[in-house]
Amino acid sequence: MSSRRSARTLGSLPAALPPSRTVPVRAPDGTRLHTEVFGPENGYPIVLSHGITCAIRVWAYQIADLATDYRVIAFDHRGHGRSGIPRSGGYSLAHLASDVDAVLEATLAPGERAVIAGHSMGGMALAAWSDRYRHKVEARADAVALINTTTGDLLREVRLLPVPAPFAPLRVLGARAMVNIFGSFDVPPAVRRATREMISMLAVGRDAEPEVGALIYELFNATSPRGRGGCGKALVDVLQRRHINLEGLTVPTLVIGSERDRLTPLVQSRRIAAAAPNLVDLVVLPGGHCSMLERPAEVNRELRALAESIAGSRRISS
């Protein structure tokens, strides 16, 4: 395990994403998945899968940096960003896994493999993809990065408020109620400030730049209640009952966790690292849940190193 503590940021959050091209992607159930490709057409591909109530823009630091050398592929999950809202019953872990597969099939050439990174819900989607599409993992992924995510016990360890051990079930009930509340309505003006403070407290560390918390709330507020509620309830329902099986995740796997992550505490990253069949490293960063925004220099360095290790091994083998 390594602990990295370098510069916190790469400067101000990029105001706009670099030029891109849009690739039409349809999920197996017909839901449109907004997908953009940045960087050189012949660049080695890095695929980014964002978390709940976020969108492509949450990867702004990674896209701005990595797209100078790599072909960066990013997509909005169903019900998020510019992607379509599925029909009733269209939110489940199986749907998220099939969405990942649809994006890979639409954006990668036959036989082409990529480094695939997922944050939070996006990491859960990748883990589910590796379980449900085991026959495709080594055909499509050179390596996987799981960032501030979990494979189960989604509510049991969420750090909303300190709760004595005998009352731990209350933490689960409180977290479930929060998912139901925040996923059921548009935020009315009267409680926007309180909601913004709550979202910021949960999603980012106390020492994060103010613009990071502002972006997270902006993306949350822009996500439809159906999108955030549908995905939230689906993940809660499934991941309270079981853990995602990682046996199919046979490619090199990097795990990144954060010391003060309230939503997916570090114990979750340690559990994933222990279960991953082909662990590269467990990297522990300072800060909260959104390490790609709070510690972008470190996250970018790890993704670059992962991609370069693939390129280096290919140069040696050739």
C-alpha positions, 0 to 999 in steps of 0.5 A, a space after each residue: 500500500 502506498 500513501 501519496 501526499 503531494 500538491 493538492 491541486 493543479 490550479 483552478 478547476 478548468 472552466 471548460 472541457 477540451 474539444 471533443 467528438 460525440 459518439 452515439 451510444 445506445 444501451 441494450 434497453 435503448 437508453 441513449 448514453 451521451 459519450 465524448 472522446 477527447 484527445 488524439 484519435 490514435 492515442 491509447 484509450 482511457 475510459 472514465 465512469 463517473 459517480 452518482 449525481 455527477 456527469 462528464 464534467 466531474 473529470 475536468 482535471 483528468 480530461 484536461 491533463 490526460 487528453 494531451 497524450 491519451 484518447 480519453 473516453 467519458 460518458 454520462 450514466 443513464 439519467 445523468 448529464 446529457 444521457 437519456 432517462 430510461 423507462 420505468 424499471 430501468 435503474 439497476 446494477 445490471 443496467 449500469 454494467 450493460 451501459 459500461 459494456 455498450 460504451 466500450 463496444 461503441 468507442 473501442 476498435 475490435 480487439 482494442 483494450 483500455 485503462 478503465 477508471 470508475 469513481 464511486 457509482 462508476 466504480 461499482 458499475 465497473 465491478 458489476 461489468 467485470 462480474 457480468 461480462 467476465 468473458 470480455 474483461 481481458 478483451 476490453 481492459 488492460 487495467 482498471 482503477 477503482 476510485 473511492 468506491 465500494 462493492 457492498 455494505 453501501 449504507 452500513 459504513 457511511 459516516 453521516 454522524 458518529 453513532 455508538 456501536 449498539 445503534 449502528 442500525 440507525 445509521 443504515 436507516 438514516 442513510 436510506 432515508 437520505 437517499 429517498 429524500 434527496 432522490 425524490 424531488 427538485 431542491 426548493 429554493 428555501 433549502 438550497 443552501 442547507 442542501 448545498 452544505 450537506 452535499 459538500 460535507 458528504 462529498 468533499 473533505 473540509 480542506 477542499 477548494 470551495 469551487 470543488 464543493 460548488 461543482 459537486 452541488 451544481 452537478 447534483 442539482 442538474 441531475 433529475 430526481 428520477 436519475 439520482 433517485 433511481 440509481 441511488 435506490 437501486 444501488 442501496 437495494 442491491 448492495 445492502 444484500 450482497 457484495 459484488 463478486 470481483 473474481 472476474 476482475 482479473 486484469 491489473 487493478 488499482 484502488 484509490 481511497 481517501 482518509 476522510 471519505 464519508 460516503 465510501 470510507 477507506 475500509 471499503 477501499 481496503 476490502 476491495 484491495 484485499 479481494 481484487 485478484 490482480 491488485 497493482 496498489 492501494 493508494 491512500 490519499 488525504 481528503 474526502 470522497 471526490 479525490 479526482 477533484 480534491 487531489 487531481 495531481 495524484 489521481 492523474 499521476 496514478 492513471 498515467 502510470 497505469 497507462 504507461 505501464 501498459 505501453 511500456 510492457 508492450 514496447 518490451 514484448 515487441 
